[in-house]
């Protein structure tokens, strides 16, 4: 039974108290981002990535909760999208950029310029009013650097490889490609959510293993899942960009 078909339930969840509680839940993401950033500065890559993963989980849950509770209608003077974008810039851009520099993910000569490139190109992404299409694909790479650096870390890719990854993703911020929103995308939604859950769960496992000094090369299947998840998202991007061009009218920028 849908929410609107259950008398009284909609009224109980669509209240100012519930709406504010969701905004507070969203706001905890910046605290987790701060903990991640402090872990980077403390030289603890595993803790940093795990805190950023918690922030990513919060970011994935708050949007559906806000829509169910009609937060925009209940609190029209509070813009949850702006709140979400500010938090995302900390957790998805600033902390990962410092992570790249602090833990030498790229060649030493490009470490600081690379971190700066991540932060600069992401500003364009966060400033776009037409960031997302009506069918919930991002225009260009949506600055999900927290996931990008996590994949680099767990796969222990070489600095020169990471150099090309950072350059490519930075250019894709401006490219006419369509990258799926992991939660809201409509096409292949059930498969995509299942893939994302397994992919992120495996990423957490590998982050823990690598952070303890182990090597992911001893975990063939976990590595295969990580690479497979990246390839699946790449396939959705290619399919939407080159094979399915409908629903390309833009919506206001949001990452919720």
Secondary structure as UniProt FT lines:
FT   HELIX           3..5
FT   TURN            7..8
FT   HELIX           9..13
FT   HELIX           16..41
FT   TURN            42..43
FT   HELIX           45..68
FT   TURN            69..70
FT   HELIX           71..74
FT   TURN            75..77
FT   HELIX           80..88
FT   HELIX           89..94
FT   HELIX           95..102
FT   TURN            103..104
FT   HELIX           108..110
FT   HELIX           111..127
FT   TURN            129..130
FT   STRAND          132..133
FT   TURN            134..135
FT   STRAND          137..139
FT   HELIX           145..155
FT   HELIX           159..172
FT   TURN            173..174
FT   STRAND          178..180
FT   TURN            182..184
FT   TURN            187..188
FT   HELIX           189..211
FT   TURN            212..213
FT   HELIX           216..218
FT   HELIX           220..238
FT   HELIX           239..243
FT   STRAND          250..251
//
